[in-house]
Amino acid sequence: MELRYRPRVGSTPFSTALLFLSLLCVSGCNNNRPPNVIVISLDTVRADHLSVYGYHRSTTPNLSRLAEDGVVFEQAFTQTPWTVPSHMSVFTSLYPSVHSITHLTPQSDMSTMLPEILRDAGYLTAAFVAPVLSEDYGFAKGFDHYVRAGRVRPADIMVDRALEWLAGDPSEPNLREQPFFLFLHLFDAHHPYAPPWPFDTAYVTDYRSDIRELSQSHPYTQEKDLTDEELTEVVALYDGEIAYTDFALGRFFDALRDLRLFDGSLIVVFGDHGEGFLEHGLMNHGNSVYEELIRVPLLLRLPGGRSAGERVGEPVQLIDIAPTILQELDLEPTPMMQGAFLFDSVLTDGSRRFAFVSEAYATCVRTDSFKIIENPPSRVQTIPRALDVDYELYDLAEDPGEENNLAVEQPERLASMIEFLHRLDEGNRELRREIRDALEVHELDLSEEQERELRALGYVQ
């Protein structure tokens, strides 16, 4: 199905500004300067709902086009299925148990952020983000221009704001003389799902009147009483949000090409976490570390289209993004960074085969096809579990849906993976202690405004 969409009335026309800046770039851009860096976060987008990852619906034709010119990581994993700590892991290359920044525990000055490193290296830096990535969590560090929307804005408006910054004031040298780092955070796939026309009816044409209310359920709610028809409609709305986001990205990529900024830029597109649709009796996200929440899209477009069309099957993590960007720019990662270069071969000790995911209510480790989940006793009682057990063990090669818990059947494997999990966890705690000792860390309380914003998104009751 081909979807056609006209941007909302009031969207900024860029043709004149982009053409003018494009002409300036043709005559005045320095081809010897370092590549621009563009990082795009797709909030709440799971990998298996993108056509570029083989989804049965054609939700992402523009990302598929980007993939033809770039690299697709088929087994990419987030460090936590929550927005704030996941993004902090991306920008610091630290596990959540190290940076310890969540929606409910804002802090600052915890570690050096990727934008700070790039700004110190001479990059102009700008970010356009949804309300949840507050400056109070430290996300504005290193950005010359940090625009946090006062309320959730649709993708086409966020794209327009980024393009306005790129167009800029033609009388100022800035983007014509310095490389830039641009971060764009698109929040559309987060609940509640309300895609604009025609994406709202792209996959189901006739919705029941209360279906949008079902898509607004609290992120930790178990909605076991949804009928198959209701769930189908909720998923169709979610897929419509993804398709709409992809449409907006198509506009953005086309504008970059018009500006002659596309080919020479390093472009990263990632999902911060996935979304659950009752695969384990759980809706939305933040409540588990099953595959539907932690396996995310990750696409990388290298300058000049190097490695175009490559698909990487080795497991990688979102904490690998920052070190990879820095290595591509011939910059040194900080000694504290825990990620690795995305294109490195598996290390001799096999550590690249592990995707360690830490989250406030569960922890998991993957070793090749086996995965262990630890549900600690300290888990908040209001957060439901799919299984009321301390440990879960799955063979993902035989059981990709994580339906057959092997913890009782394979005690020796379980014991070895528990030992490894705890060793990783202790290493993270030690690194956190080192960082806290080396830096002055300021603990912050949530403001009333932050509490209102988080409550509206379902993260605070």
N, C-alpha and C positions, 0 to 999 in steps of 0.2 A: 504493500500500500504506500503510495507516495503522498506525503503530507505537505500541504502548502499553508504557510502562515504569514500573516502580515503583522509586523510589530505594532505594539499598542500605540494609540494616538499619544503624542507627546514624546516619543522616542526621538533622540537627537539625530538629525541627518548629518552624516559624516562625509558625503561624497566630495564636497569642495575642500574641506579641511584635509582630508586624506590625500586627495590629488595634489594639493599644494605641498604638503609635507613629503609626499612621494617624490615630487620634482626636486625638492631640496635634498633629499637623500641621494637621488641619482647624481647630483652635481657636487654634494658636499659631505656625504658620509664617509668616514674613515674605514676602509676595508681591512685595515690592519689591526683594528681594535679588537679586544676580546669579544666573544659572542655574547649577545643578550641572553638572559635566562628568564623563561616564563614558566611558572609553576601553577597548575590549575588543580584545585581540589573539588571533587564531586562528592558532596556530602551524602552519606547514606546510600551509596550505590554499590551493590554487590556485583561481583564479576559475572556471574552466570545469568544476569539479565541484560547483558550487552551482546548485540549481534556480533561484535568483534571477537567475543569469546564463545560463539556458537549458539547463542540463544535463538529460539525458533521464531521470534518476532524481530523484524528489522528496526530495532530501536535506535541504533547508533551508526547510521551511514557515514557521518562526518568523522567519527572516531575510527571507523574502518578505513576511511581514506587516509587518515593520519597514520594508521598502523601500516599501510602499504609503503609509507615513506619513513617509517620508524621501526621501533622494536617493541614487541608485546611480551610482557612477562606473564606466563600462564599460571604460575603458582606464586603469587604475591600475597603477603599476609600483613595485616595491620597489627600493631602492638596492643591495641585495646579497642573494643567496639563502642567507644564514646567519642564525641567530636572533640572536646577540648584536649584531653590527654593524648589522643591520637595525633592531632596537629602539633602538639608540643613535642612528641616523639619525632615527628618529621623534621622540625626545625632545629632540634638539638641533637638528633641521632642518639637519644637515650631512651631506655625502657621506662615505662611509667613508674615502676617501683624505684627508679633512680630520680627522675625529675619530680615525681609525686605531685603533679599538678592535675587536678580534676575539676569538674564543674563545681564542686562543693568546697574545694580547698585552694583558692587562688593564692599564688605566690609570685614573687618577682626576683630578679637577680639570681636565679638558680644556676644558670649556665650560659655559655656563649651561644647565640642564635645564628643560624645561617645568614639572615639579612645583615647582621652586624659585620660578619666576616666579609661579605660582598661589598658593603658600603666602605669598609676600611680599605678594600682593594680598588676603590675608585668607581664603584657602581652607583648609579642613581637607583633608589629603591622605592617601590610603591606597592600598596596592598589595597584590595577592595574586598571586604569580607562581610559575612552575615553577623547579626548582633551577638551571637554566642561567643565569638572570638574576641573577647574584651581586652582592652589595653591593660586592665588590672591583672590579667593572668600573665602579662609579659609579652604578648604577641606583637606589640608595636615596636619592640626593641629593634633597632637597626633600620627602621623604615623612615625615609625622608617624608613620605606622604602615606598616611595610614587612614583609610576611610572605612569606618565601621558603620554599616547601615543602622539607622535608628529602629527599624523594624525589618522583617524579612522582605526582601525585594526579589522579584522574578529575575530569571537569568538574563533576559534581554536587556533589562535596565542595568544590571551589574556589568554586562559586557559593554554597554554604552558608556558607563562611567570610566571603565578602563580605557576605552578608545578615546574618550575626551582627554585623558591624561597623556596618551600617546601622541595625539594631535598637538596638544599643548599650545603654547604661544609661539608662533613662527619667528618672532623677533628674538626669542631666547635660544641660546645655543644648545643647552642641556642634551636632549636625546640625539642631536645630530653629532655631538662631539664625545659623549660619554656612553659607555655601555649601561644597560639598565637591567634591573631585576624586578619583575612584575609578578605578584601573587594574586590570583583570582579565586575566590571561594564561592562556589555555587551551591545553594542550599535547597534547591527545589524538590529533590527526591525525599527529603525529610518529611515525616508526617506533620500536619495533615496533608494528604495528597489532593491537590486542586489544580491540575494542569489547565492551561488556557485552551480555548478552541483553536484548532480542531483536535488537539491532542487528548482532550478529555473524553472524546468518543472514538478514539482511533482503534481501540481494541474491544470495547463493548459499547454498543450504540444506545442501549436503553438501561439506565441505572434505576434502582429503587430509590425512593426519596431519602432514606436514612443512611445510604451507603457512605456518604462523606463523614457522618458522625462515627461510623465504625472505623474509618481511617484515622480518626483523631484520638484513638484510645491511648492511654498512658503507656510510655515505652516499656514498662515492666509488667504490663497486664497479660495474664493468661486468658485468652479469648477462646476457650475450647468449645463454646456453643455456637460459633460461626458455622453456617451451612456452607456446603461446597459452592453454591451459587454466590453467596455473599463474599466468600474468600476470593473467588474468581474475579468479582467486580473490584474488590479492593486492590488486587494485584494489577488489574488492568489500569486503574488510576495511577498506581506506582509506575508502571511501565510508560504511561503517558507522560509523567514527569521526566523520566529519563529521556524519552524521545524529544521532548521540548528542550531540555537542557542541551542535547546533542545539536538540535537546530540552532540554538544560540551560539554554540561553539563553532558551528559552520560559518556563521556570520563573522565571528571573531577571527577565525583562521583566514577567511577570505580578505578581511581588512588587513591582516598582517602581510598577506601576499601583495595587496595593493600598495602597502607602504614599503614593500621590498625589505621587510623585516623577518619574514618567515624563514627563508632558506638559511640565513646565518645565525639563527637563534637555536638555543638548546631549550626544548619544550618538554615538560614533564606533566603528565595527567595521571592523577591517582584518585582512588576512592578512600575516604578515611575509615570507613567501616561499612558493613553490609546491613541487611534487614531480614528479620524473620517473619515468615508467614505460616506459622503453626507446624513447621517441620518437626519441632520438638515440643509442640504444645505452647510455644511462646510467640508473641507478636513483637514486632519492632526491634529494638536493639538495646544494648547496655546490660543485658541480663544473662548472657552466656558467652562461651567461646567456641560454639559450634561453627562448622565451616561456612554456613550461610551468613555469619556475622563477621568472620575474620578473613575470608578470602576475598580480595578486592582487586579491581582493575589497576594496572600500572602500565603506562605506555610512555616511551621515551623517544623523542625525535632529536637526533644528533645533528649538529650543524653540517650543512651540505648533504644531508640525507645518508650519512654513513650507516652501514649495517641495515639499510632499508629492507623491510620485509622479514626481518629475522624474528623468530619466536623462541624465547628462552624457557625451557621446561624446569630448570633447577629452582628450588624454593628460594625466594628472596623476601626481604622485609622492608617495610616503609622506612625504618631507620637507615636503610642503605641509600636513600635518596640524597641526603646532604653530602655524604662523602663522595658520591658519584659526581655530583655537580662540581664540587671543589676539585676533584681530580681532573675532570674535563677542562677546567679553567687553569690547571697547573697551580692550584692553591693547596696549602696544607690543611687537612682536617685538624681540629683540636685534639689533643691527646686523650680527652675524655670521651670522644665519640665512640659509640659501640657498633655502628654499622660498618659495612664493607662496600667495596666497589662492586656495583651490580654485575659487571662483566668478569670479575675474578673467577677463576676455576675453584672448585671445591678444595678447601684446605686439607692438608694431610691428616689432621685429626678428625675430619668429618664434620667440623662445626658448622660449615655452611649448609649442611643438610638439616639443621634445626631451625625451626621458626618458633621462637619463644614469645608467647603472648601473655601479658600480665594485665589483669583488670581487677577492680576492687572486689568483685564478687566471685571470681574464679580464675584459675591459672591453667594454662595448657602448654605442652611441649610436643612437638612433632619430631620423630626420628624416621626418616624415609617414609614408609607408609603407616607407621604406628603413631598413635596420638594418645596422650594421657591428659585427663582433665582432673584437677584437684578442686573440690568444693570445700573450702575451709569452714570450720565451725563458726567462725566470726562473721560469716555471710549475713547481711542484713535480712531479718526475717520477712520484711515486706517484699523482698525480691524473690519471686518464685523460682524453683528448680524444675527442670524437666525430670530429673531422677533424684530421689532423696538418698543419695549415697555420697561417701567421702571421695571416692575415686571412680573414674570411668576410663576404660581402655578400648580403643577401636583400631581395627585394621582397615585403613581407608582404601587399600587396594581391593579388598574383598567387600567392604562395607562403606562405600563413600557417603551414604546417608547417615552414618553414625547411629545405627539402630540396634546393634548387637554389642552390648557392653561385655568385654572379655576379661574384666578385672578379676573375677573369681576363677575363670578357666585357665588363665595364664599368670599365676602368682609370681613366677620368677621374672618374667618380662616386666610385670607391673612394679616389682621391687626395684629393679635396676633403673626404670624410668623415674620412679619416685626419688631415688637417690640423685639422679642427674638433675631433675627439676629443682630439688632443694639446693644442690650445689650452685646452679645458676642463680637461684633466688638469693642465696647468701652473697654471691659475688656482686649482685646488683645492690644489695644493702650496704656492702662495704664501699662500693663506689659512691653511693649516695652520701655516706659518712665523710668520705674524702672531699667531696664537693662542698658539703656544708661547712667543713672545717676551713676550706680554702677561700670561700666567698662569704660575704655578709648576706644572709638570706632574710628577707622580710616576710613575715607571715601576715596575711591580710584577711580581714573579715569581709563577707559578702555585703555589699551595699543593698539598700532597699530596692534600688532600680535593678540590680543584678538578680535579686531574688524574684522580682516580677517577671523579668525576661526568662529566667530558667523555669519558672512555674508555667508560663505560657507555652513553653516547649515541652513540658512534661517532666523535667528533670528534678523539680522540687515539688513536694506535695504540700 
